[in-house]
Amino acid sequence: MSVTDVGKKATVACPFCATLNRVDLGRLADRPRCGECQRPILLDRPIAVGDATFERVIADTEVPVVVDCYADWCGPCKVVAPILDDFAHDRAGEVLVTKLDTDRNPATAHRFDIRAIPTVLVFWKGRPAGRQTGVLSRAQLDALVDAAVRS
Ligand SMILES: [Zn+2]
């Protein structure tokens, strides 16, 4: 076990059955599967979080967590979505990228005072460490996450 394998565990909800799973982001090549339904958990793309799972995902993930707060009717959110997709793909194993439907998860949206979308939140070591509202570029997203990790 090398140093780079330490501290890369994440907790995510299975996209199919919503069961919370503990996954090792240092071993994505092993293609993690849900312990409940056995379907693959793909972590090179944003994975949904909601009111029921948010707390656990943030508290039990050892890498920075990006939360894309969006709604289906939001045009600018559709501009940001592919940037998040690319980011999740490029930084898989290093950053956990999640998405929060603010219409379906009002408690979490209220808790973090999401007044406009898209808003990107960054959590590091279980705490809020960065946020930006409005359309952001890939470079801005990388900078936001990198600044959060240094904070
Ligand atoms: Zn499952």
Boltz pocket constraint, residues with backbone or C-beta under 6 A from the ligand:
constraints:
  - pocket:
      binder: B
      contacts: [[A, 14], [A, 15], [A, 16], [A, 17], [A, 18], [A, 19], [A, 34], [A, 35], [A, 36], [A, 37], [A, 38], [A, 39]]
      max_distance: 6.0
